[in-house]
Amino acid sequence: MEDMSKYDKNLKTKGSGCLGATMIIGLLVVFFAIFGIMAYSYYNGMVTKEEKVTAQWAQVENLYQRRSDLIQNLVNTVKGYADFEQETLTQVIEARSKATSITVDASKIDATNLAAFEQAQNGLNTAMSRLLVTVEKYPDLKANQNFSALMVQLQETENMLAVERNTFNEVARQYNTDIRKFPRNMFASMFGFEQKAYFKAEEGANKVPVVKFD
């Protein structure tokens, strides 16, 4: 009887151990299932928002390229006037070359890269401002229909740029907010999602001054 009692106790002990192990395994399975679902949901959500930032950045870049093309056409028109101040024209050509040489990978829009990009664009703005002031000395050039048409298109592009830059800041803000919220921030860090920088130039800083011809 004593041996049977010990045997029963051993069975109960083993049974309790198996039950405890099963519960632990069950809890781990549930935990990893929940973790997997959260990871899947948060990852896809962050990807969606990051893609919006990428798409908006592409739109901004397209407008900067359009502006660059218009400026090149403007330079070609001005070149037709043999007595035009070559130093001013050269400054625009060099500033445009620098501005077009600096690009920013949409996946690496950090403060440093965006600042270098804006600095180059602002350098082109400064050179264009000097060009437009100099143009005042050339009545025939001011009256040139091609020059006037290009100036109108350039101003329209600047207005569109202002809108698209603001839109970029907004979608970047939404993305940055999303990856900083708990518990998304843990998954963002795990999957390598990083914050995007904003355009911080003062309003109108990237606009070519409007020159009204009499």
C-alpha positions as CSV (number, residue, x, y, z in Angstrom):
1,M,0.0,0.0,0.0
2,E,2.8,2.3,0.9
3,D,4.5,1.6,-2.5
4,M,1.2,2.3,-4.3
5,S,0.8,5.6,-2.5
6,K,4.3,6.7,-3.5
7,Y,3.5,5.7,-7.1
8,D,0.3,7.7,-7.1
9,K,2.2,10.8,-5.7
10,N,4.8,10.4,-8.4
11,L,2.1,10.3,-11.1
12,K,0.5,13.4,-9.7
13,T,3.8,15.2,-9.5
14,K,4.6,14.3,-13.1
15,G,1.1,15.2,-14.2
16,S,1.4,18.6,-12.6
17,G,4.8,19.2,-14.2
18,C,3.5,18.3,-17.7
19,L,0.4,20.5,-17.1
20,G,2.6,23.4,-16.1
21,A,4.9,23.0,-19.1
22,T,1.9,22.8,-21.4
23,M,0.5,26.0,-20.0
24,I,3.9,27.8,-20.4
25,I,4.1,26.6,-24.0
26,G,0.6,27.6,-24.6
27,L,1.2,31.1,-23.2
28,L,4.3,31.5,-25.3
29,V,2.4,30.5,-28.4
30,V,-0.3,33.0,-27.7
31,F,2.3,35.7,-26.9
32,F,4.2,35.1,-30.1
33,A,1.0,35.0,-32.1
34,I,-0.1,38.3,-30.7
35,F,3.4,39.7,-31.2
36,G,3.4,38.5,-34.8
37,I,0.0,40.1,-35.5
38,M,1.1,43.4,-34.0
39,A,4.4,43.3,-35.9
40,Y,2.6,42.6,-39.2
41,S,0.0,45.3,-38.6
42,Y,2.4,48.0,-37.5
43,Y,5.0,47.2,-40.1
44,N,2.5,47.5,-42.9
45,G,1.2,50.7,-41.5
46,M,4.6,52.3,-41.3
47,V,5.5,51.1,-44.8
48,T,2.3,52.7,-46.1
49,K,3.1,56.1,-44.5
50,E,6.8,55.9,-45.5
51,E,5.7,55.3,-49.1
52,K,3.5,58.4,-49.0
53,V,6.6,60.4,-47.9
54,T,8.6,58.9,-50.7
55,A,5.9,59.7,-53.3
56,Q,5.6,63.3,-52.1
57,W,9.4,63.8,-52.1
58,A,9.3,62.6,-55.7
59,Q,6.7,65.2,-56.5
60,V,8.9,67.9,-54.9
61,E,11.9,66.8,-56.8
62,N,10.0,66.8,-60.1
63,L,9.1,70.4,-59.5
64,Y,12.7,71.4,-58.7
65,Q,13.7,69.7,-61.9
66,R,11.1,71.6,-63.8
67,R,12.3,74.8,-62.3
68,S,15.9,73.9,-63.3
69,D,14.8,73.2,-66.9
70,L,13.0,76.5,-67.1
71,I,16.1,78.3,-65.7
72,Q,18.2,76.6,-68.4
73,N,15.8,77.8,-71.1
74,L,15.9,81.3,-69.6
75,V,19.7,81.3,-69.6
76,N,19.7,80.2,-73.3
77,T,17.4,83.1,-74.1
78,V,19.6,85.6,-72.3
79,K,22.7,84.2,-74.0
80,G,21.3,85.5,-77.3
81,Y,22.1,89.0,-76.2
82,A,25.8,89.4,-76.9
83,D,26.3,92.4,-74.6
84,F,24.7,90.8,-71.6
85,E,26.8,90.7,-68.4
86,Q,28.6,87.4,-68.7
87,E,29.6,87.3,-65.0
88,T,26.0,87.3,-63.8
89,L,25.1,84.7,-66.4
90,T,28.0,82.5,-65.4
91,Q,26.9,82.7,-61.7
92,V,23.5,81.3,-62.6
93,I,24.9,78.5,-64.7
94,E,27.3,77.5,-62.0
95,A,24.6,77.7,-59.3
96,R,22.2,75.6,-61.4
97,S,24.9,73.0,-62.0
98,K,25.5,72.7,-58.2
99,A,21.8,72.6,-57.4
100,T,21.1,69.8,-59.9
101,S,24.1,67.8,-58.7
102,I,22.8,67.5,-55.2
103,T,20.1,64.8,-54.8
104,V,18.5,63.3,-51.7
105,D,17.6,59.6,-51.4
106,A,14.0,59.4,-50.2
107,S,15.0,56.8,-47.7
108,K,17.6,59.1,-46.1
109,I,15.9,62.5,-45.8
110,D,17.7,63.6,-42.7
111,A,18.4,67.1,-41.5
112,T,22.0,67.1,-42.9
113,N,21.0,65.9,-46.4
114,L,18.0,68.2,-46.6
115,A,20.0,71.2,-45.4
116,A,22.6,70.6,-48.2
117,F,19.8,70.3,-50.7
118,E,18.2,73.5,-49.6
119,Q,21.4,75.4,-49.5
120,A,22.2,74.5,-53.1
121,Q,18.7,75.5,-54.2
122,N,18.9,78.8,-52.3
123,G,22.2,79.5,-54.0
124,L,20.5,79.2,-57.3
125,N,17.8,81.6,-56.1
126,T,20.4,84.2,-55.2
127,A,22.0,83.9,-58.6
128,M,18.6,84.2,-60.3
129,S,17.8,87.3,-58.2
130,R,21.0,89.0,-59.5
131,L,20.1,87.9,-63.1
132,L,16.7,89.4,-62.9
133,V,18.0,92.7,-61.5
134,T,20.5,92.9,-64.3
135,V,17.8,92.2,-66.9
136,E,16.3,95.6,-66.0
137,K,19.1,97.2,-67.9
138,Y,18.1,95.5,-71.2
139,P,14.7,96.7,-72.4
140,D,14.8,94.5,-75.5
141,L,15.4,91.4,-73.4
142,K,12.5,92.3,-71.1
143,A,10.2,92.7,-74.1
144,N,11.2,89.3,-75.5
145,Q,8.1,87.1,-75.6
146,N,10.0,83.9,-74.9
147,F,11.7,85.5,-71.9
148,S,8.3,86.7,-70.5
149,A,6.6,83.4,-71.1
150,L,9.5,81.6,-69.2
151,M,9.2,84.0,-66.3
152,V,5.5,83.2,-66.0
153,Q,6.1,79.5,-66.0
154,L,8.9,79.9,-63.5
155,Q,6.6,81.8,-61.1
156,E,3.9,79.2,-61.5
157,T,6.4,76.5,-60.7
158,E,7.6,78.4,-57.6
159,N,4.0,78.6,-56.4
160,M,3.5,74.8,-56.9
161,L,6.7,74.1,-55.1
162,A,5.5,76.0,-52.1
163,V,2.4,73.9,-52.0
164,E,4.2,70.6,-52.5
165,R,6.8,71.4,-49.9
166,N,4.1,72.1,-47.3
167,T,2.4,68.8,-48.3
168,F,5.7,67.0,-47.9
169,N,6.1,68.4,-44.4
170,E,2.6,67.2,-43.5
171,V,3.0,63.6,-44.7
172,A,6.5,63.5,-43.1
173,R,4.9,64.8,-39.8
174,Q,2.3,62.0,-39.9
175,Y,4.9,59.4,-40.5
176,N,7.3,60.7,-37.8
177,T,4.4,60.8,-35.3
178,D,3.4,57.3,-36.2
179,I,6.9,55.7,-35.6
180,R,7.4,57.6,-32.3
181,K,4.2,56.4,-30.7
182,F,4.3,53.4,-28.3
183,P,4.4,50.5,-29.0
184,R,5.0,51.3,-32.7
185,N,8.4,52.9,-31.7
186,M,9.7,49.5,-30.7
187,F,8.8,48.0,-34.0
188,A,10.1,51.0,-35.9
189,S,13.4,50.6,-34.2
190,M,13.4,46.9,-34.9
191,F,12.7,47.3,-38.6
192,G,14.9,50.3,-39.1
193,F,12.3,53.0,-39.7
194,E,13.9,56.5,-39.2
195,Q,12.4,59.9,-38.9
196,K,12.3,62.2,-41.9
197,A,13.5,65.8,-41.9
198,Y,11.3,68.8,-42.7
199,F,11.7,71.8,-45.0
200,K,12.5,74.6,-42.6
201,A,13.2,77.5,-44.8
202,E,11.3,80.7,-44.1
203,E,8.2,81.3,-46.1
204,G,9.1,82.5,-49.6
205,A,12.8,81.8,-49.1
206,N,12.9,79.5,-52.1
207,K,10.9,81.8,-54.4
208,V,12.5,83.7,-57.3
209,P,11.6,87.4,-56.7
210,V,8.9,88.7,-59.0
211,V,10.2,91.3,-61.4
212,K,7.6,93.5,-63.0
213,F,8.6,94.9,-66.3
214,D,7.3,98.4,-67.2
